[in-house]
Amino acid sequence: MKKIIVTVLLILVSNVFFAQSAFDKYDGQDDVTSIIVNKKMFQMMGSVKVDPNDKETQQYLSLMKKLDNLKVFTTISTRVSTEMKSTTDNYIKTAGLEELMRTNDSGKNVRILVKSGATAGQVEELLMFIEGSSKENETVLMSLTGTFDLSDISLLTEKMKIPGGSDLKKATVGK
């Protein structure tokens, strides 16, 4: 009996440590372009020495230290886009995210959701889903985790040239 309990506990603990994101299945697919940046890379980027008078870069590097993971998946495949939308909708239902903004402009649908942190302006997760982006009817799915302020995110998307960054900037202006 002891062996069974220990085995079950090991399985549960390993699932917690090695759990994948709901969106990791899109990494490596032929019809999907992916950008994945992990905590180690953010830490390395955050430790770069810069001119102390360059406040914008200082702010950017400070934000890097607060981030855990960035995952961006883009596709123009109708099949993958439909699957991404379904996966995103299911994830939203279970992840405890709040809608920050939703727009529909000439066939371009943008949804930005967040999981709030300890304080009002703090965010633990930001999820952005865009359908119908660009001339090619591109779908963009972005997931960003860490403990950061929403007001800093537009700087991140601008500096890293993340697809959908302009939509995210509109959502965070004045927050």
Residue pairs with C-beta under 8 A, 6 or more apart in sequence:
21 69
21 71
21 143
22 87
22 90
22 91
23 71
23 73
23 84
23 87
23 88
23 91
23 141
23 143
24 71
25 87
26 32
26 34
26 73
26 75
26 80
26 84
26 141
27 34
27 36
27 71
27 73
28 34
29 75
29 80
31 75
31 76
31 77
31 79
31 80
32 73
32 74
32 75
32 77
32 80
33 73
33 74
33 75
34 71
34 72
34 73
34 74
35 70
35 71
35 72
35 162
36 69
36 70
36 71
36 72
37 67
37 69
37 70
38 68
38 69
39 67
39 68
39 69
42 64
42 65
42 67
42 68
42 70
42 146
43 64
43 65
45 61
45 64
46 61
46 62
46 63
46 64
46 65
47 61
47 65
48 61
50 57
50 58
50 61
51 57
52 58
56 155
59 152
59 155
60 155
60 156
60 159
63 148
63 152
63 153
63 155
63 156
66 146
66 147
66 148
66 152
67 144
67 145
67 146
67 148
67 156
68 145
68 146
69 143
69 144
69 145
69 146
70 142
70 143
70 144
70 160
70 162
71 141
71 142
71 143
71 144
72 140
72 141
72 142
72 143
72 162
72 163
73 84
73 140
73 141
73 142
74 138
74 139
74 140
74 141
74 163
75 81
75 84
75 138
75 139
76 136
76 137
76 138
76 139
80 139
81 131
81 137
81 139
84 129
84 139
84 141
85 129
85 131
85 139
88 127
88 129
88 141
91 127
92 113
92 127
95 115
95 125
95 127
96 115
97 113
97 114
97 115
97 125
97 127
98 113
98 114
98 115
98 116
99 111
99 112
99 113
100 112
100 113
100 114
100 150
100 171
101 110
101 111
101 112
101 170
101 171
102 109
102 110
102 111
102 112
103 109
103 110
103 167
104 110
107 132
107 137
108 130
108 131
108 132
108 133
109 130
109 131
109 132
110 128
110 129
110 130
110 164
110 167
111 127
111 128
111 129
111 130
112 126
112 127
112 128
112 167
112 168
112 171
113 126
113 127
113 128
114 123
114 125
114 126
114 127
114 150
115 123
115 124
115 125
115 126
116 122
116 123
116 124
117 123
117 124
117 147
118 147
121 149
121 150
121 151
121 175
122 147
122 148
122 149
122 150
123 147
123 148
123 149
123 150
123 153
124 145
124 146
124 147
125 143
125 144
125 145
126 142
126 143
126 144
126 145
126 150
126 153
126 168
127 141
127 142
127 143
127 144
128 140
128 141
128 142
128 164
128 167
128 168
129 139
129 140
129 141
129 142
130 138
130 139
130 140
130 141
130 163
130 164
130 167
131 139
132 138
132 139
133 139
133 140
133 163
133 164
138 163
140 163
140 164
142 162
142 163
142 164
142 168
144 153
144 156
150 172
150 175
151 172
151 175
153 168
153 172
154 165
154 168
154 169
154 172
154 173
156 162
157 164
157 165
157 168
157 169
158 165
158 169
162 168
